[in-house]
Amino acid sequence: MRHTFSISSVIVRSWRNQLAGLVGGNPVVLALCGIFAFILLALWCLTVREFLMPLFGGFSADANLFVSVNSLLLTNISLVASLFLGVFLMLSPPRTALDNLLAVTPTSQGQRTVGYLLPLVVIAITAIIVLYAPVVFSLVHGSAALSTTEALCIAYLYAGHGLYAVLLDLNLYLLVFALVQRVFAAGHTLSQLVSVLATVTTALATTVLSLRAIDPQEGNFSSHYLNVYVIFMEDLSSGPHERGLAFYLMILAVPVMAASLLWLLLCLVSRLTLSAERPPGSSSRRSAIRRTSCSPGSSSYCRRSRSPRPSSAGPRSARTWSASPSSSGC
């Protein structure tokens, strides 16, 4: 885990350097950006307290309206997750360059993959929590029809959906990235831009289609891959009735299973992207470099393979060689 977190810290430092480069590295500008971000966060909290909590409290009184709002909110979380991932993916260093740099270090391919993807998942989940935790709290807290257990289940489903949306967007990004590089032989920057646009456009189109298909009065909404957990929320908000233990175990297990499968798929797709971005034959060269750097006596080998440098020993040895003709005859 120490190597994984070290690789993640490299990604975070690259983000910091990229953002510092955008503002010119001026400490005054950086301080103003921090103050502006704090003011925006305070205004958001004030908006949630004064406007959203009373509004969602009225929504929670009607079961159909409550389910429709949850459906839209789940889809909106997916859109925001794709936007944040797109920004930080554009700021991230190329995966192949980082992998080649770490090839001679005692890290495995799995550690490099997790170390590269972990900061992206954490930053997107953090942004979702900061933006939507007050909204979910006001939506669940304002409903008098929900018990404490049902409210906690809905909050848990929102947390699971946030992780599900982030992993799903990362999978889509990496698949489009590999497709653009393999089929069209595009460069890294162009492939990155096309992949980010495809991920954001897919989430935006799904959000627009959901808005067109929803009917809050009748409780009709379009069920799709970005709001699949609303099925459980509809059952939880349908009124007090006896629910078995299997239903709550299903609520607990489904987000965990979905996140685990998406994470495994993400690791596989990440390796596919790495092989698509790396030129042919580079893996064998990297393996040879790694064996050379880790084998006994590699330092002497590396000294022999370097280009010769002029030194004082060279001329003296040459003069000694020419001054002894007997040695030349031998």
N, C-alpha and C positions, 0 to 999 in steps of 0.2 A: 504493500500500500504506500510505502514511503516513496518509491519510484513513481507511482501513479500520481500522487499529489505534487511531486516535483515537476512532472510534465504539465500538470494543470496550472501550476504557478507560472510556467513559461508562457502558456496561452494567455493568462490574465495579464502578465506584464506586457505582452504584445498589444493587447487591447488598450492598456493604459498608455503605451507609447503612441499608438495610433490616435487616440483621442487627444493626447497632449500635442501631437503634431497638427491636428486640425485647428487647435486654438493658438498655435504658435509657441506653446510652452510658456506663455506669459502667466506668472502666478496670480496677477490681478484678475485676468480673465477666468482662470480656473476657480478662484474664490467666488467670482460673480456667478459662474455656472452652478457652483454648489449652493449658493444662496437662492438662486432662481429655482433649482430643483426642490429645495426645502419649502419655498413659498408655494410651489405647485402641489406638493404633498399636503401641506396644511389646508390649501383651498379644496383639495379633493376630500379630505376628511370632513371639512365643514359642509361641503355639498352633500355628502352621504348622510351626515347627522341631521341637517335641516331640511333636506329635500327628499332623498331617496328612502330614508327610513319611514317617514309618513306615507310616501307613495306606495312602497312595497307592502306596508302594513295594510293598506286598502286592497292591494292585489291578493293578499293571502286570504281574504275573506271568501273569495270565490274560488272553488277548486279548479274550474276550467281555466280561469285567468291565471291562476298560480302555475299550472302545468305549462301554459303557453309562455309565460315569462321565463320559466326555467329552461324551456327549449331554446328560446332566443339567447338566453344568457350563456348556455353551454356552447352554442355556435359562436357567439361573440368571443368567448375565451379562446377558442381555437384560432380565430382570426388574429387576435392580439398576440398569441403565442407565435404564429408564423411571422408577424411583423418584427417582433423582438429577435427571433432567431435569424431572420434575414439580415438585420443590422449587424449582429455580432458575427455571423458567418462571413460577411464581407470584410470585417476587421480581423478575422483570424488568419494566421499564416498558412501557406499551402501545406497540405498534409504530407505530400511527398518530400518536400524540403525538410520538414521537421523529422520525418521518419528516417531520412538519410543522415541527418545530423545525429540522431540518437542510435544509429545502427551499431556504433562501436561501444556503446554503453551497456552495462549489464541489465538491460531491460528486455522483456519479451514483447512479442507483437501484441498480445492481449493487453499488457500494461500500457503500451503506447496508444492503443485504440481507446481504452477507457480514459486515460489521461487527456486525450484530445477532446472526447465527447462530453466528459463530466462537467467542465465549466459551462458549456452551452446549455446543458439541461438545468444546471443550478441557476444560471442567470435568468432563464426563461421562467422557471418555476417561481423564483423570487419576485419577478415582475408581476406575475399572475396573482400571487398572494397579496402583494401591496395594493394592487388595483381592485381586486375582486373580493378579498376577505371582508371588508366592510359591507359590500353589497350583499354577499351571501348571508352575513350575520343579520343584516336588517330584514332580508327576505324571510329567513327562518325564524328569527326572534319575533317578528310581527305577526306570525300566524298562530292564532289561538287554537286552531284545529289540530296542530301537531303536538305530540307528546315529546318529552325530552329525548327518548330513544329514537323517535322518528326524525327529530331535528338533527341529532348527531349523525344519523345515517345519511341524511341529505348532505350535510357538510362533508362527510367522508367521501361521498360520491363526487362532489365537486373537486375535492383534492385528487381523487383518482383520475377524474377527467382531465385535470390540468396536466398531470404526468402523461396520460394517454395522448393528449393533443400534441405535446412537445415531442414525444418519441415518434408519433406518426408523421409530423412535419419533417423531422430529421430524416426519416426513412425515405420520404418522398423527395426531399432535396438531394440525397445521395444517389438515389436511383436516376433522377433526371441528370445529375452531374455525370454519372458513369455513361449514360446513354449519349449525351452530347459529345463527350470526349471520344467514345469508341466509334460512333456512327459518323460524326461530322469532323472528328479530329480537331476540335476547337482547343484553344489555349485555356489556361487555368482561369484567368479573369473572366473571359467570356462565358465559360461553362458555369462559373460561380454566379454570374449575373443572371443567366438564363434560368438556373435552378432556383434561385431566390424568387424571381418573378413568377415562375411556374407554381411554387409553393404558396405564395401570397395570393396569386390569382385564383387558385383552386379553393382556398378558404374563403376568399371574397365572393366568388360565384356561388358557393354553397350557402353563404349567409344571405345573399340577395334572393336566392330561390326559396330559402326558408321564410323570409319576410313576405314573399308573394303568396306562399301557400298557407300561412297561418291564419286562423280565425279564432281570436280570443274568446268571443262570446259563446261559440259552440264547443270550444276546447279542441279544435282541430289543429294539428300541426304536422309538418312533414318529418318523419323519422328517417334519419340518415346516419352516416358514420361519425358525424361530429356532435351528435346529441343523443347517442344511443342510451346513455344512462337515464334519460328522462323517462324511460319505461318503468324503472324502479321508483322514480320520484312520483309518477302518476299513481302508482299503487299505494305509496306511503301517504299521499295527500287525499286519497279517496274516502277518508272517514275512518272512524274507529271501528275496527273489526278484528277478529282473532287471526293472528298471523303465527304460523309455526316457526320453530327454530330454524328449519331448513331455509326459509325465506331470508332471514337475517344472515345466516351463514353464506348464502348465495351472494348477498350484497357485499359481504366482506371479501369473498373469494374472487369475484369477477374482476374488479379493478386490479388486484394483485396478479392474477393470471394474465390479463391483457397487457399490463406493463412488463411482465417477465418475458412474454412472447415477443413483444415489440423490441425489447432490449436485445434479445438474442438475434432477432432479425436485423437490428441496427448494427450489431457487431459483424454479422456476415456481409451486409451491404457495404459496410465501411471497408472491409478487406477487398471487396470487388472494386470499389472506387479507387483504392490505393493501387491495385494492379492495373486499372485503366489509365491512371494518371502517370504511372511509371513507364518509361520507355522500355522496349524489349531488351533483354539481356542485362538489365541493371540489377536484378535480384542476384544473379550469379556473381556479378562484380562485388556487390555489397557483402555477399557471403564470404567471398575470398578476402575482402578487407577485414571482415570480422574475425576470420580464422587467423589471419596474419597478426592482427592486433592482440589476440588472446593467446597465441601459441608461445611456448617457451623460446627465448632467444629472438623474439620479434623485434626488439629494439635494435639489435645489430643488423637484422635484415632491413629494417626501415632506414638505418644509416647507410647501408650499402645501396639502397634503391634511390636515395636522394641524388640530386644533381651535384656533381663535384664542385666544390668551392675552392677558390685559390687560397693557399695557405703557405706558410713559410717552410713547411716540411717538404713540399713538392720540389722546389728548385734544389734543395740540399740533397734530396735523394737522387735527383737526376744527375747532379754533379758527381756524387759518389759513384753512381753507376758508370758514368763515362770515364771516371778516373781509374777504374780498375778493369783493364782489358782482360785480365785472366778470368774474371767472372763472366764476361761476355762470351769467352770461348767455351766455358762450361755450359 
